[in-house]
Amino acid sequence: MWPSLPLGEKLRTVLGPPRKVRRLVSSPRSRVWRAELSGRPVVVKQLVDSPGAEQRYAREAAALTLAARPGRPGRPVVPALIATDPANRLLVLERLEDRTPGPGWQSDYATALAGLHASAPADLDDLAGTAPGTDLPAWTGPTERDLGCFIALARILDVPAPPGARAEAEALVGRLSATPVRHALLHGDPCPGNDLHTADGVRFVDFEQAALGPGAVEFAYLRIGFPTCWCSTTQPAAALAEAEAAYRTAWRAATGTEAAGTAELADACAGWLIRGDALVPAAERGTADHLARLHHGDWTWGNATARRRLLHRLRVVAELADADTALPVFGRFCATLAARARTTWPTAGPLTTERT
């Protein structure tokens, strides 16, 4: 069965002949195998020919290398990258034994996420001349068009934006587009399934969307409901508080600085709220005004419908965006819009608390 593993002669010479090869389930954009090379358990991943494959491969290889760079503080948060074959878009990775997440998994996840984010050096000039630094693009936030589509949906639901709400949101778009004080290494899709809960802590995999940007946009994932993932959940209040405290503790230990506060978290959550593309799988993003679609019907992605996802995000922003943030008027606007949406969409219940 080993000939099905696209391991070139050079890698076979260096790593040894493959044994115990088995194909694993993966996305349509990749092929993944588990195998043994000279008795060492590995995972082999190949990015298949498709639009953007070269960029996704470069992002993944760069992120894995950067996250494991020498001198990086803390324990490993990614599998070791054993070898690469850029010509065939092939990665050979350490194979990890994933366990079923237990109670309190949110804190383990948040601790590892902070460690991942802190893998980017404080001064990006330290990456000059290295492939890992130059191959990672800057994270891109919501646009004025996203905001316009969100305001239009509110108007359709007969909730016009009050004076000041749009101005606050336009300033938000500007803040999220600004260069962060300190770049974080962003996973791009840090969702259930991409976090492996091993005996030595959580390790992240699948870095095809990795970027450099503000850590707050992924720090917000637990609270806003995993906006890029098929599995969208809400967290119990106590577990969420413990996880966010764990993230802040781990970030402080790794960087000597404070993590994002409430204002930055409110910004990040509001940014995910106004992005219609955060209501559909990656293959459908950029193809339509998905917020406008909500007025005409609902659709299911993974374990939740689009309307349930949007309602959750509205409630989160309404709760967070108060007078201590830069979004107090926008927060009240979201509260009003959530109340109207609940009436208009009576079957759109809350997200599940169960990780699937």
C-alpha positions as a Markdown table, in Angstrom:
| # | Residue | x | y | z |
|---|---|---|---|---|
| 1 | Met | 0.0 | 0.0 | 0.0 |
| 2 | Trp | 3.0 | 2.3 | 0.5 |
| 3 | Pro | 3.3 | 3.4 | -3.2 |
| 4 | Ser | 0.1 | 5.5 | -2.7 |
| 5 | Leu | 2.1 | 7.8 | -0.4 |
| 6 | Pro | 3.7 | 10.5 | -2.6 |
| 7 | Leu | 7.0 | 10.5 | -0.8 |
| 8 | Gly | 9.8 | 11.3 | -3.2 |
| 9 | Glu | 13.1 | 9.4 | -3.4 |
| 10 | Lys | 15.0 | 12.2 | -1.5 |
| 11 | Leu | 12.6 | 12.1 | 1.5 |
| 12 | Arg | 12.6 | 8.2 | 1.5 |
| 13 | Thr | 16.4 | 8.2 | 1.5 |
| 14 | Val | 16.5 | 10.7 | 4.4 |
| 15 | Leu | 13.5 | 9.4 | 6.4 |
| 16 | Gly | 13.4 | 5.8 | 5.5 |
| 17 | Pro | 10.8 | 3.7 | 3.6 |
| 18 | Pro | 7.2 | 4.2 | 4.7 |
| 19 | Arg | 5.4 | 1.4 | 6.5 |
| 20 | Lys | 1.9 | 0.9 | 7.9 |
| 21 | Val | 0.4 | 3.6 | 5.6 |
| 22 | Arg | -3.2 | 4.5 | 6.0 |
| 23 | Arg | -5.2 | 7.2 | 4.2 |
| 24 | Leu | -7.1 | 9.5 | 6.6 |
| 25 | Val | -10.3 | 11.5 | 6.1 |
| 26 | Ser | -9.4 | 15.1 | 5.1 |
| 27 | Ser | -10.8 | 18.2 | 3.4 |
| 28 | Pro | -11.1 | 18.2 | -0.4 |
| 29 | Arg | -8.1 | 20.6 | -0.5 |
| 30 | Ser | -5.7 | 18.0 | 0.9 |
| 31 | Arg | -4.7 | 14.3 | 1.2 |
| 32 | Val | -3.5 | 13.0 | 4.5 |
| 33 | Trp | -1.9 | 9.7 | 5.5 |
| 34 | Arg | -0.6 | 8.2 | 8.7 |
| 35 | Ala | 2.5 | 6.1 | 8.4 |
| 36 | Glu | 5.7 | 5.0 | 10.0 |
| 37 | Leu | 9.1 | 6.2 | 8.7 |
| 38 | Ser | 12.0 | 4.2 | 10.2 |
| 39 | Gly | 9.7 | 3.2 | 13.0 |
| 40 | Arg | 8.7 | 6.8 | 13.8 |
| 41 | Pro | 4.9 | 7.5 | 13.7 |
| 42 | Val | 4.2 | 10.4 | 11.3 |
| 43 | Val | 1.4 | 12.2 | 9.5 |
| 44 | Val | 1.9 | 13.1 | 5.8 |
| 45 | Lys | -0.1 | 15.9 | 4.4 |
| 46 | Gln | -0.3 | 17.0 | 0.7 |
| 47 | Leu | -2.0 | 20.1 | -0.6 |
| 48 | Val | -3.7 | 19.0 | -3.8 |
| 49 | Asp | -3.9 | 21.0 | -7.0 |
| 50 | Ser | -6.6 | 23.7 | -6.5 |
| 51 | Pro | -6.9 | 27.5 | -6.5 |
| 52 | Gly | -4.6 | 28.9 | -3.9 |
| 53 | Ala | -2.9 | 25.6 | -3.1 |
| 54 | Glu | 0.6 | 27.1 | -3.3 |
| 55 | Gln | -0.3 | 29.9 | -0.9 |
| 56 | Arg | -2.0 | 27.6 | 1.6 |
| 57 | Tyr | 1.0 | 25.3 | 1.6 |
| 58 | Ala | 3.4 | 28.2 | 2.2 |
| 59 | Arg | 1.3 | 29.5 | 5.0 |
| 60 | Glu | 1.1 | 26.1 | 6.7 |
| 61 | Ala | 4.9 | 25.4 | 6.4 |
| 62 | Ala | 5.7 | 28.9 | 7.6 |
| 63 | Ala | 3.4 | 28.8 | 10.6 |
| 64 | Leu | 4.6 | 25.4 | 11.7 |
| 65 | Thr | 8.2 | 26.5 | 11.5 |
| 66 | Leu | 7.6 | 29.8 | 13.3 |
| 67 | Ala | 5.6 | 28.1 | 16.1 |
| 68 | Ala | 8.5 | 25.8 | 16.8 |
| 69 | Arg | 11.3 | 28.3 | 16.3 |
| 70 | Pro | 14.3 | 27.9 | 18.7 |
| 71 | Gly | 14.0 | 30.0 | 21.8 |
| 72 | Arg | 10.3 | 30.2 | 21.7 |
| 73 | Pro | 8.9 | 30.2 | 25.3 |
| 74 | Gly | 6.6 | 27.6 | 26.7 |
| 75 | Arg | 5.7 | 24.0 | 25.7 |
| 76 | Pro | 5.0 | 23.0 | 22.1 |
| 77 | Val | 1.7 | 24.1 | 20.6 |
| 78 | Val | 2.1 | 22.4 | 17.2 |
| 79 | Pro | 3.3 | 19.1 | 15.9 |
| 80 | Ala | 7.0 | 19.0 | 14.9 |
| 81 | Leu | 7.6 | 19.6 | 11.2 |
| 82 | Ile | 9.9 | 16.8 | 10.3 |
| 83 | Ala | 10.4 | 17.4 | 6.6 |
| 84 | Thr | 8.9 | 19.3 | 3.6 |
| 85 | Asp | 8.7 | 18.8 | -0.1 |
| 86 | Pro | 7.7 | 22.2 | -1.6 |
| 87 | Ala | 7.6 | 20.9 | -5.2 |
| 88 | Asn | 4.9 | 18.4 | -4.2 |
| 89 | Arg | 3.4 | 20.6 | -1.5 |
| 90 | Leu | 4.1 | 17.9 | 1.0 |
| 91 | Leu | 4.5 | 18.1 | 4.8 |
| 92 | Val | 5.8 | 15.3 | 7.1 |
| 93 | Leu | 4.6 | 15.9 | 10.7 |
| 94 | Glu | 5.0 | 14.4 | 14.1 |
| 95 | Arg | 2.0 | 12.1 | 14.8 |
| 96 | Leu | 0.2 | 13.0 | 17.9 |
| 97 | Glu | -2.3 | 10.9 | 19.9 |
| 98 | Asp | -5.5 | 13.0 | 20.3 |
| 99 | Arg | -7.7 | 12.3 | 23.3 |
| 100 | Thr | -11.3 | 13.2 | 23.9 |
| 101 | Pro | -11.4 | 16.7 | 25.5 |
| 102 | Gly | -12.6 | 16.5 | 29.1 |
| 103 | Pro | -14.3 | 19.0 | 31.3 |
| 104 | Gly | -12.4 | 22.3 | 31.3 |
| 105 | Trp | -11.1 | 21.8 | 27.8 |
| 106 | Gln | -11.7 | 25.5 | 27.1 |
| 107 | Ser | -8.9 | 26.5 | 29.4 |
| 108 | Asp | -6.5 | 24.0 | 27.9 |
| 109 | Tyr | -7.4 | 25.3 | 24.4 |
| 110 | Ala | -7.1 | 29.0 | 25.5 |
| 111 | Thr | -3.7 | 28.4 | 27.1 |
| 112 | Ala | -2.3 | 26.8 | 23.9 |
| 113 | Leu | -3.9 | 29.4 | 21.7 |
| 114 | Ala | -2.1 | 32.1 | 23.7 |
| 115 | Gly | 1.2 | 30.2 | 23.3 |
| 116 | Leu | 0.6 | 30.0 | 19.6 |
| 117 | His | -0.1 | 33.7 | 19.3 |
| 118 | Ala | 3.0 | 34.5 | 21.3 |
| 119 | Ser | 5.1 | 32.5 | 18.9 |
| 120 | Ala | 5.5 | 35.6 | 16.7 |
| 121 | Pro | 8.5 | 37.6 | 17.9 |
| 122 | Ala | 7.8 | 41.1 | 19.4 |
| 123 | Asp | 9.9 | 42.6 | 16.6 |
| 124 | Leu | 9.0 | 41.2 | 13.2 |
| 125 | Asp | 12.4 | 42.4 | 11.9 |
| 126 | Asp | 13.7 | 39.3 | 13.7 |
| 127 | Leu | 12.1 | 37.3 | 10.9 |
| 128 | Ala | 13.9 | 39.3 | 8.1 |
| 129 | Gly | 15.4 | 36.9 | 5.5 |
| 130 | Thr | 13.6 | 33.8 | 6.8 |
| 131 | Ala | 11.0 | 31.9 | 4.9 |
| 132 | Pro | 8.6 | 31.5 | 7.8 |
| 133 | Gly | 8.3 | 35.3 | 8.4 |
| 134 | Thr | 8.0 | 36.3 | 4.8 |
| 135 | Asp | 5.5 | 33.7 | 3.7 |
| 136 | Leu | 2.9 | 34.7 | 6.2 |
| 137 | Pro | 0.5 | 37.5 | 5.1 |
| 138 | Ala | -1.2 | 40.1 | 7.3 |
| 139 | Trp | -4.6 | 39.2 | 8.6 |
| 140 | Thr | -7.4 | 41.1 | 6.9 |
| 141 | Gly | -10.4 | 42.4 | 8.8 |
| 142 | Pro | -14.0 | 43.3 | 7.9 |
| 143 | Thr | -14.5 | 46.0 | 5.2 |
| 144 | Glu | -16.8 | 48.9 | 4.7 |
| 145 | Arg | -18.8 | 46.7 | 2.4 |
| 146 | Asp | -19.3 | 44.2 | 5.2 |
| 147 | Leu | -20.6 | 47.0 | 7.4 |
| 148 | Gly | -22.9 | 48.2 | 4.7 |
| 149 | Cys | -24.4 | 44.8 | 4.3 |
| 150 | Phe | -24.9 | 44.5 | 8.0 |
| 151 | Ile | -26.7 | 47.9 | 8.2 |
| 152 | Ala | -28.8 | 46.9 | 5.3 |
| 153 | Leu | -30.0 | 43.7 | 7.0 |
| 154 | Ala | -30.9 | 45.7 | 10.1 |
| 155 | Arg | -32.9 | 48.1 | 7.9 |
| 156 | Ile | -34.7 | 45.2 | 6.3 |
| 157 | Leu | -35.6 | 44.0 | 9.8 |
| 158 | Asp | -37.0 | 47.4 | 10.5 |
| 159 | Val | -34.2 | 48.4 | 12.9 |
| 160 | Pro | -32.5 | 51.5 | 11.4 |
| 161 | Ala | -29.1 | 52.3 | 12.9 |
| 162 | Pro | -29.4 | 55.0 | 15.5 |
| 163 | Pro | -27.3 | 58.2 | 15.3 |
| 164 | Gly | -23.7 | 57.4 | 16.0 |
| 165 | Ala | -23.9 | 53.6 | 15.5 |
| 166 | Arg | -22.5 | 53.6 | 12.0 |
| 167 | Ala | -19.8 | 56.1 | 12.9 |
| 168 | Glu | -18.7 | 53.8 | 15.7 |
| 169 | Ala | -18.7 | 50.8 | 13.4 |
| 170 | Glu | -16.7 | 52.6 | 10.7 |
| 171 | Ala | -14.1 | 53.5 | 13.3 |
| 172 | Leu | -14.1 | 49.8 | 14.4 |
| 173 | Val | -13.3 | 48.7 | 10.8 |
| 174 | Gly | -10.4 | 51.2 | 10.8 |
| 175 | Arg | -9.1 | 49.9 | 14.2 |
| 176 | Leu | -9.2 | 46.3 | 13.0 |
| 177 | Ser | -7.3 | 47.2 | 9.8 |
| 178 | Ala | -4.6 | 49.0 | 11.7 |
| 179 | Thr | -1.2 | 47.4 | 12.3 |
| 180 | Pro | -1.3 | 45.8 | 15.8 |
| 181 | Val | 1.1 | 46.9 | 18.5 |
| 182 | Arg | 2.3 | 43.4 | 18.6 |
| 183 | His | 1.7 | 40.8 | 15.9 |
| 184 | Ala | 0.4 | 37.4 | 16.9 |
| 185 | Leu | 0.8 | 34.2 | 14.9 |
| 186 | Leu | -2.8 | 33.6 | 14.0 |
| 187 | His | -4.0 | 30.1 | 13.2 |
| 188 | Gly | -6.8 | 31.3 | 10.8 |
| 189 | Asp | -9.3 | 28.6 | 11.9 |
| 190 | Pro | -8.6 | 27.6 | 15.5 |
| 191 | Cys | -11.7 | 25.4 | 15.8 |
| 192 | Pro | -12.7 | 22.1 | 17.4 |
| 193 | Gly | -11.0 | 19.4 | 15.3 |
| 194 | Asn | -8.0 | 21.6 | 14.6 |
| 195 | Asp | -7.0 | 21.4 | 18.3 |
| 196 | Leu | -5.5 | 18.1 | 19.4 |
| 197 | His | -5.8 | 17.4 | 23.1 |
| 198 | Thr | -2.8 | 15.3 | 23.8 |
| 199 | Ala | -1.3 | 14.1 | 27.1 |
| 200 | Asp | 1.2 | 17.0 | 27.0 |
| 201 | Gly | -1.4 | 19.7 | 26.2 |
| 202 | Val | -3.2 | 21.1 | 23.2 |
| 203 | Arg | -1.5 | 21.2 | 19.8 |
| 204 | Phe | -3.0 | 22.9 | 16.8 |
| 205 | Val | -3.0 | 21.6 | 13.2 |
| 206 | Asp | -4.1 | 22.7 | 9.8 |
| 207 | Phe | -2.5 | 26.1 | 9.3 |
| 208 | Glu | -3.6 | 26.7 | 5.7 |
| 209 | Gln | -5.1 | 30.1 | 6.7 |
| 210 | Ala | -2.4 | 31.2 | 9.1 |
| 211 | Ala | -1.5 | 34.9 | 9.2 |
| 212 | Leu | 0.1 | 37.6 | 11.3 |
| 213 | Gly | -2.3 | 40.0 | 13.1 |
| 214 | Pro | -4.0 | 41.0 | 16.3 |
| 215 | Gly | -4.4 | 38.1 | 18.8 |
| 216 | Ala | -7.7 | 39.4 | 19.9 |
| 217 | Val | -9.5 | 38.2 | 16.8 |
| 218 | Glu | -8.9 | 34.6 | 17.8 |
| 219 | Phe | -8.9 | 35.2 | 21.5 |
| 220 | Ala | -12.6 | 36.0 | 20.8 |
| 221 | Tyr | -13.4 | 32.6 | 19.3 |
| 222 | Leu | -14.7 | 30.9 | 22.5 |
| 223 | Arg | -16.9 | 33.9 | 23.2 |
| 224 | Ile | -18.2 | 34.6 | 19.7 |
| 225 | Gly | -18.8 | 30.9 | 18.9 |
| 226 | Phe | -16.0 | 29.8 | 16.5 |
| 227 | Pro | -17.0 | 32.0 | 13.6 |
| 228 | Thr | -15.0 | 30.1 | 10.9 |
| 229 | Cys | -16.0 | 26.6 | 12.0 |
| 230 | Trp | -18.7 | 24.1 | 11.2 |
| 231 | Cys | -19.0 | 23.5 | 14.9 |
| 232 | Ser | -20.4 | 26.7 | 16.5 |
| 233 | Thr | -21.0 | 26.6 | 20.3 |
| 234 | Thr | -21.7 | 28.8 | 23.3 |
| 235 | Gln | -19.7 | 28.3 | 26.4 |
| 236 | Pro | -21.0 | 28.2 | 30.0 |
| 237 | Ala | -20.2 | 31.5 | 31.7 |
| 238 | Ala | -17.8 | 29.9 | 34.3 |
| 239 | Ala | -15.9 | 28.0 | 31.7 |
| 240 | Leu | -15.6 | 31.0 | 29.5 |
| 241 | Ala | -14.3 | 33.2 | 32.3 |
| 242 | Glu | -11.7 | 30.6 | 33.3 |
| 243 | Ala | -10.6 | 30.1 | 29.7 |
| 244 | Glu | -10.1 | 33.8 | 29.1 |
| 245 | Ala | -8.2 | 34.2 | 32.4 |
| 246 | Ala | -6.0 | 31.2 | 31.3 |
| 247 | Tyr | -5.3 | 32.9 | 27.9 |
| 248 | Arg | -4.3 | 36.2 | 29.6 |
| 249 | Thr | -2.0 | 34.3 | 32.1 |
| 250 | Ala | -0.3 | 32.4 | 29.3 |
| 251 | Trp | 0.1 | 35.4 | 27.1 |
| 252 | Arg | 1.6 | 37.4 | 30.0 |
| 253 | Ala | 4.0 | 34.6 | 30.9 |
| 254 | Ala | 5.2 | 34.3 | 27.3 |
| 255 | Thr | 5.4 | 38.0 | 26.4 |
| 256 | Gly | 5.6 | 40.0 | 29.6 |
| 257 | Thr | 2.7 | 42.1 | 28.3 |
| 258 | Glu | -1.0 | 42.2 | 28.9 |
| 259 | Ala | -3.4 | 40.5 | 26.5 |
| 260 | Ala | -6.4 | 42.2 | 24.9 |
| 261 | Gly | -8.8 | 43.8 | 27.3 |
| 262 | Thr | -12.6 | 44.1 | 27.2 |
| 263 | Ala | -12.5 | 46.9 | 24.6 |
| 264 | Glu | -10.3 | 44.9 | 22.2 |
| 265 | Leu | -12.5 | 41.8 | 22.8 |
| 266 | Ala | -15.6 | 43.8 | 22.0 |
| 267 | Asp | -13.9 | 45.1 | 18.8 |
| 268 | Ala | -13.0 | 41.6 | 17.7 |
| 269 | Cys | -16.5 | 40.2 | 18.4 |
| 270 | Ala | -18.1 | 43.0 | 16.5 |
| 271 | Gly | -15.8 | 42.4 | 13.6 |
| 272 | Trp | -16.9 | 38.8 | 13.3 |
| 273 | Leu | -20.6 | 39.9 | 13.7 |
| 274 | Ile | -20.6 | 42.1 | 10.6 |
| 275 | Arg | -18.8 | 39.6 | 8.3 |
| 276 | Gly | -21.4 | 37.8 | 6.3 |
| 277 | Asp | -18.7 | 35.4 | 5.1 |
| 278 | Ala | -18.4 | 34.1 | 8.7 |
| 279 | Leu | -21.8 | 32.4 | 8.2 |
| 280 | Val | -20.7 | 30.0 | 5.5 |
| 281 | Pro | -17.9 | 27.5 | 4.8 |
| 282 | Ala | -14.7 | 28.6 | 3.2 |
| 283 | Ala | -15.6 | 27.5 | -0.3 |
| 284 | Glu | -18.7 | 29.9 | -0.3 |
| 285 | Arg | -16.9 | 33.0 | 1.1 |
| 286 | Gly | -16.8 | 35.9 | -1.2 |
| 287 | Thr | -19.6 | 34.6 | -3.5 |
| 288 | Ala | -22.6 | 36.5 | -2.2 |
| 289 | Asp | -24.0 | 38.9 | 0.4 |
| 290 | His | -24.8 | 36.2 | 2.9 |
| 291 | Leu | -26.3 | 38.7 | 5.4 |
| 292 | Ala | -28.9 | 39.6 | 2.8 |
| 293 | Arg | -29.7 | 35.9 | 2.3 |
| 294 | Leu | -30.8 | 35.7 | 5.9 |
| 295 | His | -33.9 | 37.7 | 5.2 |
| 296 | His | -35.1 | 35.2 | 2.6 |
| 297 | Gly | -34.3 | 32.0 | 4.4 |
| 298 | Asp | -32.0 | 30.1 | 6.7 |
| 299 | Trp | -29.4 | 27.4 | 6.0 |
| 300 | Thr | -27.4 | 24.9 | 8.0 |
| 301 | Trp | -23.7 | 24.8 | 8.2 |
| 302 | Gly | -22.4 | 22.0 | 10.5 |
| 303 | Asn | -24.2 | 22.0 | 13.8 |
| 304 | Ala | -26.0 | 25.4 | 13.5 |
| 305 | Thr | -28.0 | 27.5 | 11.2 |
| 306 | Ala | -26.9 | 30.9 | 10.0 |
| 307 | Arg | -29.6 | 32.7 | 11.9 |
| 308 | Arg | -28.7 | 31.0 | 15.1 |
| 309 | Arg | -25.0 | 32.0 | 14.6 |
| 310 | Leu | -26.0 | 35.6 | 13.9 |
| 311 | Leu | -28.3 | 35.8 | 16.9 |
| 312 | His | -25.5 | 34.5 | 19.2 |
| 313 | Arg | -23.1 | 37.1 | 17.9 |
| 314 | Leu | -25.6 | 39.9 | 18.3 |
| 315 | Arg | -26.1 | 38.9 | 21.9 |
| 316 | Val | -22.4 | 38.7 | 22.6 |
| 317 | Val | -21.7 | 42.2 | 21.1 |
| 318 | Ala | -24.7 | 43.7 | 22.9 |
| 319 | Glu | -23.3 | 42.4 | 26.2 |
| 320 | Leu | -19.7 | 43.4 | 25.6 |
| 321 | Ala | -20.0 | 46.7 | 23.9 |
| 322 | Asp | -20.8 | 49.0 | 26.8 |
| 323 | Ala | -19.7 | 52.5 | 27.9 |
| 324 | Asp | -16.2 | 51.2 | 28.7 |
| 325 | Thr | -15.6 | 50.3 | 25.1 |
| 326 | Ala | -15.6 | 52.4 | 21.9 |
| 327 | Leu | -18.9 | 50.8 | 20.8 |
| 328 | Pro | -21.6 | 51.8 | 23.3 |
| 329 | Val | -24.2 | 53.0 | 20.7 |
| 330 | Phe | -23.4 | 50.1 | 18.4 |
| 331 | Gly | -23.9 | 47.7 | 21.3 |
| 332 | Arg | -27.4 | 49.1 | 22.1 |
| 333 | Phe | -28.1 | 48.9 | 18.4 |
| 334 | Cys | -27.2 | 45.2 | 18.4 |
| 335 | Ala | -29.4 | 44.6 | 21.5 |
| 336 | Thr | -32.4 | 46.1 | 19.7 |
| 337 | Leu | -31.6 | 44.1 | 16.5 |
| 338 | Ala | -31.3 | 40.9 | 18.5 |
| 339 | Ala | -34.7 | 41.4 | 20.0 |
| 340 | Arg | -36.3 | 42.0 | 16.6 |
| 341 | Ala | -34.5 | 39.0 | 15.0 |
| 342 | Arg | -35.7 | 36.7 | 17.8 |
| 343 | Thr | -39.3 | 37.8 | 17.0 |
| 344 | Thr | -38.8 | 37.6 | 13.2 |
| 345 | Trp | -37.0 | 34.2 | 13.4 |
| 346 | Pro | -38.8 | 32.4 | 16.2 |
| 347 | Thr | -37.2 | 29.0 | 15.4 |
| 348 | Ala | -33.6 | 30.3 | 15.7 |
| 349 | Gly | -32.7 | 29.0 | 19.1 |
| 350 | Pro | -29.5 | 29.4 | 21.1 |
| 351 | Leu | -26.3 | 27.6 | 20.1 |
| 352 | Thr | -25.5 | 24.3 | 21.8 |
| 353 | Thr | -23.0 | 24.1 | 24.6 |
| 354 | Glu | -21.9 | 20.7 | 23.5 |
| 355 | Arg | -18.6 | 20.4 | 21.6 |
| 356 | Thr | -19.1 | 18.0 | 18.7 |
